[in-house]
């Protein structure tokens, strides 16, 4: 899934960067871009403690309020797009390709099946143990090839020595 933000030109941009920050006016932003909810940019009350549920619902607890008075503020607009439907633009956000816009419209609709996990980093598709094993094997092959080259150079030197004696 993708989080929706408002790009500088006012269009929707898509990102997987979940580092959401609260701006000085209470507006939620990601890398300076306003976070879009189902009703537009999301603003939270100043000084409130916010939580984000798995479905993207944002709740706020105002300072001094009892813990059971959490108020819903909005819901993140979460969309689903395949990798070939989006392309990275110059501002670092992803945008729909022309083909995807022709097929699905200029903006994607919110997908209620998408879930988010707060405080979790998206994993890499690299298997670290396998990558390290391959790197060690490559280093050993390189070392063996260097020894072969050194040995060939030494043999050439000896052959030249023998030929120059005769």
C-alpha positions as CSV (number, residue, x, y, z in Angstrom):
1,X,0.0,0.0,0.0
2,X,0.9,3.7,-0.4
3,X,0.4,6.7,1.7
4,X,-1.1,9.7,-0.1
5,X,0.5,13.2,0.2
6,X,-0.1,16.5,-1.5
7,X,2.7,17.4,-3.9
8,X,3.9,21.0,-4.4
9,X,1.8,21.3,-7.5
10,X,-1.3,20.3,-5.6
11,X,-1.6,16.8,-7.2
12,X,-1.6,13.6,-5.2
13,X,1.8,11.9,-4.7
14,X,2.4,8.4,-3.3
15,X,5.0,7.4,-0.8
16,X,5.9,4.4,1.4
17,X,7.8,6.6,3.8
18,X,5.8,6.5,7.0
19,X,7.8,9.1,8.9
20,X,4.8,11.4,9.7
21,X,5.6,14.6,11.5
22,X,3.3,17.3,13.0
23,X,4.0,20.7,11.5
24,X,3.7,24.0,13.5
25,X,0.1,24.4,12.5
26,X,-0.8,20.9,13.5
27,X,-0.8,19.6,9.9
28,X,0.6,16.1,9.4
29,X,3.4,16.0,6.9
30,X,5.9,13.6,5.3
31,X,9.1,15.3,4.1
32,X,7.2,18.6,4.0
33,X,4.3,17.3,2.0
34,X,0.9,17.5,3.7
35,X,-0.6,14.0,4.4
36,X,-3.9,13.5,2.7
37,X,-6.8,11.9,4.5
38,X,-10.1,10.7,3.2
39,X,-11.3,14.3,3.5
40,X,-8.2,16.2,2.5
41,X,-5.1,17.3,4.4
42,X,-5.1,16.1,8.0
43,X,-4.6,18.5,10.9
44,X,-4.5,17.5,14.6
45,X,-5.1,19.7,17.6
46,X,-2.0,21.4,18.9
47,X,-0.2,19.6,21.7
48,X,-2.4,16.5,21.4
49,X,-1.0,13.0,21.6
50,X,-1.9,11.1,18.4
51,X,-2.2,7.4,17.7
52,X,-2.7,5.7,14.3
53,X,-4.7,2.5,14.2
54,X,-4.0,-0.3,11.7
55,X,-6.7,0.9,9.4
56,X,-5.2,4.4,9.2
57,X,-7.6,6.0,11.7
58,X,-5.9,8.9,13.5
59,X,-7.1,9.6,17.1
60,X,-6.0,12.5,19.3
61,X,-5.9,12.8,23.1
62,X,-5.8,16.5,24.1
63,X,-3.5,17.5,27.0
64,X,-5.3,17.3,30.3
65,X,-8.2,15.1,29.0
66,X,-8.8,11.8,30.7
67,X,-7.4,8.8,28.7
68,X,-10.9,7.6,27.6
69,X,-11.7,10.8,25.7
70,X,-9.7,10.0,22.6
71,X,-11.3,11.8,19.6
72,X,-11.0,10.6,16.0
73,X,-9.3,13.2,13.8
74,X,-9.3,11.6,10.4
75,X,-8.2,8.6,8.5
76,X,-5.1,8.3,6.3
77,X,-5.9,7.8,2.6
78,X,-4.2,4.5,1.8
79,X,-4.2,3.3,-1.8
80,X,-3.0,0.2,-3.6
81,X,-0.9,0.5,-6.8
82,X,1.3,-2.1,-8.4
83,X,5.0,-1.2,-9.1
84,X,4.4,-0.8,-12.9
85,X,1.5,1.6,-12.3
86,X,3.7,4.3,-10.5
87,X,6.9,6.0,-11.4
88,X,9.2,8.1,-9.3
89,X,9.0,11.8,-10.0
90,X,11.6,14.6,-9.6
91,X,10.3,15.5,-6.1
92,X,10.9,12.0,-4.7
93,X,7.2,11.0,-4.7
94,X,5.6,8.4,-6.9
95,X,3.0,9.4,-9.4
96,X,0.6,7.3,-11.6
97,X,1.9,6.5,-15.0
98,X,-0.1,7.7,-18.1
99,X,-1.3,4.1,-18.7
100,X,-2.5,3.8,-15.1
101,X,-4.2,7.1,-15.2
102,X,-6.0,6.1,-18.4
103,X,-7.1,2.9,-16.8
104,X,-7.8,3.9,-13.2
105,X,-8.3,7.7,-13.3
106,X,-6.2,10.7,-12.3
107,X,-6.2,9.7,-8.5
108,X,-6.5,6.4,-6.8
109,X,-9.4,5.6,-4.5
110,X,-8.8,4.6,-0.9
111,X,-8.5,0.9,-0.3
112,X,-9.9,-0.2,3.1
113,X,-8.1,-3.5,2.9
114,X,-4.7,-1.9,3.4
115,X,-3.3,-2.1,6.9
116,X,-0.4,-0.1,8.4
117,X,2.0,-1.0,11.2
118,X,3.1,1.8,13.5
119,X,6.7,1.9,14.5
120,X,7.8,-0.7,12.0
121,X,10.3,-0.4,9.2
122,X,9.7,-2.1,5.9
123,X,12.1,-4.9,5.4
124,X,14.5,-5.3,2.5
125,X,14.2,-8.1,0.0
126,X,17.9,-8.9,0.5
127,X,18.8,-12.0,2.4
128,X,21.7,-10.8,4.5
129,X,23.3,-14.2,5.3
130,X,23.1,-15.3,1.6
131,X,24.5,-12.0,0.4
132,X,27.4,-12.2,2.9
133,X,28.2,-15.8,1.9
134,X,28.2,-14.8,-1.8
135,X,30.5,-11.9,-1.0
136,X,33.0,-14.1,0.9
137,X,32.9,-16.6,-2.0
138,X,33.6,-13.8,-4.5
139,X,36.5,-12.5,-2.4
140,X,38.0,-16.0,-2.3
141,X,37.7,-16.4,-6.1
142,X,39.3,-13.0,-6.6
143,X,42.2,-14.0,-4.3
144,X,42.7,-17.3,-6.1
145,X,42.7,-15.5,-9.5
146,X,45.3,-13.0,-8.2
147,X,47.5,-15.9,-7.1
148,X,47.2,-17.5,-10.6
149,X,48.2,-14.2,-12.3
150,X,51.2,-13.8,-9.9
151,X,52.2,-17.4,-10.6
152,X,52.0,-16.9,-14.4
153,X,54.1,-13.7,-14.1
154,X,56.7,-15.6,-12.1
155,X,56.8,-18.4,-14.6
156,X,57.2,-15.9,-17.5
157,X,60.1,-14.3,-15.6
158,X,61.9,-17.7,-15.1
159,X,61.3,-18.6,-18.8
160,X,62.8,-15.3,-19.9
161,X,65.8,-15.9,-17.6
162,X,66.4,-19.3,-19.1
163,X,66.1,-18.0,-22.6
164,X,68.5,-15.2,-22.0
165,X,71.2,-17.6,-20.6
166,X,71.3,-19.6,-23.7
